[in-house]
Each structure stands twice: as structure tokens, then as C-alpha cells.
Amino acid sequence: MYKNEDLEQYNLVKWLEINKYKFTAIPNSTYTKSWKQKKKNYDLWLRPWMSDLIIILKRKNILFLEMKKQKWIRWWLNGSKVSENQIKWQKSINECIWVQYEIAHWYKEAIDIIKKIEEN
């Protein structure tokens, strides 16, 4: 069904729903061969390398969360890379008040990030 990063995001979305968080996803990975649709997406709103999820935290902060696939058990490296553009997004967003951009390498790490922010 799902694998890699999609599976991590799927598991996190289920946790967010169970815990009654409000969130949405950015459809960066939606594939189309249509250049017309790609142009329309860009013209109207979609920008590459934005975070995968936007979550309204219960403490009324906003979390931009980029999901990566789970770290390998024997080695940290798993072929999942944080792009330079994602780092630029993270830097720009983290300069704002009441919002945060984080990168999680699996859904359990994402849950830990959410819980840590909620506790502060």
C-alpha cells in the first residue's frame, strides 16, 4: 500500500486524527504529465519543497512538518535527503513568531516533536 516516506506520513496522519489535531497536507508529490496543470498549480499557490504537513497545535502554534522516511536500523543514512530549499523554508519560517518548521525522519520522531512543542 504505502512505503517509505508515504508510510511515515500515513501513520502520523492517523495519530493526528486520533488526537483531534487540525492539519492539512501540501500535495508536492502529486504527479501529473499535464504542463497546463503544473503551471496552474505554480501560478495559484504551490511552491516546491514546502513542508509535507501544516498542523495547528493545541497550544495555538503552527507546525510545518517535513516527513522523511525512517532511519535505517544499522545506519542513519537511508537515502532520504533534506534539500537546500527545504532548509531555506525552515530558516524563513523559523524566523516567524508562533510557527515552527521541523523535519522528522519517521512518524514516531514526528510525534515526539509535536509533544515536545506542546509541553513548552
C-alpha positions in Angstrom: 0.0 0.0 0.0 2.3 2.8 1.2 6.0 2.7 1.6 8.9 4.9 2.7 8.0 8.5 3.4 4.3 8.0 2.5 4.0 5.2 5.2 5.5 7.5 7.8 3.1 10.3 6.9 0.2 7.9 6.8 1.0 6.7 10.3 1.4 10.3 11.6 -1.9 11.4 10.0 -3.7 8.5 11.8 -2.2 9.7 15.1 -3.2 13.3 14.4 -6.7 12.2 13.7 -7.0 10.1 16.8 -5.7 13.0 18.9 -8.0 15.5 17.2 -5.4 17.8 15.6 -6.4 20.1 12.7 -3.9 19.7 9.8 -3.6 19.7 6.1 -1.0 18.3 3.6 0.8 20.1 0.8 0.4 18.0 -2.4 4.0 18.4 -3.5 4.2 14.8 -4.7 1.0 14.8 -6.8 2.2 13.6 -10.2 0.8 14.8 -13.5 2.1 14.8 -17.0 0.0 17.9 -17.7 2.1 21.0 -18.1 -1.0 23.1 -18.0 -1.9 21.7 -14.6 1.7 22.1 -13.3 1.7 25.8 -14.4 -1.7 26.3 -12.8 -0.5 24.8 -9.5 2.5 27.1 -9.6 0.6 30.2 -10.6 -2.0 29.8 -7.9 -0.1 28.6 -4.9 2.2 25.5 -5.0 5.8 26.1 -4.3 8.4 23.3 -4.3 10.0 22.0 -1.1 7.4 23.3 1.3 6.8 21.0 4.2 4.5 18.0 3.8 2.1 18.9 6.6 0.8 22.0 8.3 -0.5 21.3 11.8 -2.4 23.6 14.2 -1.1 22.6 17.6 -3.3 22.6 20.7 -1.3 25.4 22.2 -2.3 27.5 19.1 1.0 27.4 17.4 1.5 26.3 13.8 3.9 23.5 12.9 5.2 23.0 9.4 6.4 19.4 9.4 8.5 17.8 6.7 8.4 14.0 6.7 11.3 11.8 5.7 11.5 8.0 5.6 12.6 6.1 8.7 16.2 5.9 9.5 17.8 2.5 8.8 18.5 0.4 11.8 22.2 -0.2 11.2 23.0 3.1 9.5 21.4 6.5 9.9 21.7 7.3 6.2 18.7 5.9 4.3 18.9 7.8 1.0 16.4 10.4 2.3 17.8 13.9 1.9 16.9 17.3 3.2 17.2 19.6 0.3 18.8 23.0 0.4 15.4 24.5 -0.5 13.8 22.7 2.5 16.5 24.2 4.7 15.7 27.7 3.3 12.0 27.2 4.0 12.8 26.0 7.5 15.1 29.1 8.2 12.5 31.5 6.8 9.6 30.0 8.7 11.5 29.7 12.0 12.2 33.5 11.9 8.4 34.0 12.4 6.6 34.1 15.7 4.4 31.3 16.8 5.3 29.0 14.0 8.0 26.3 13.6 9.3 24.2 10.8 10.7 20.8 11.8 12.0 17.7 9.9 11.1 14.3 11.2 12.7 11.0 9.9 9.8 8.8 10.9 6.3 9.2 12.4 7.5 8.4 16.0 10.0 11.2 15.8 7.3 13.5 14.4 5.1 12.6 17.4 7.9 13.3 19.8 8.5 16.7 18.1 4.8 17.6 18.5 4.7 16.5 22.1 7.9 18.5 22.9 6.5 21.7 21.4 3.1 21.2 23.1 4.9 20.8 26.5 6.9 24.1 26.2 
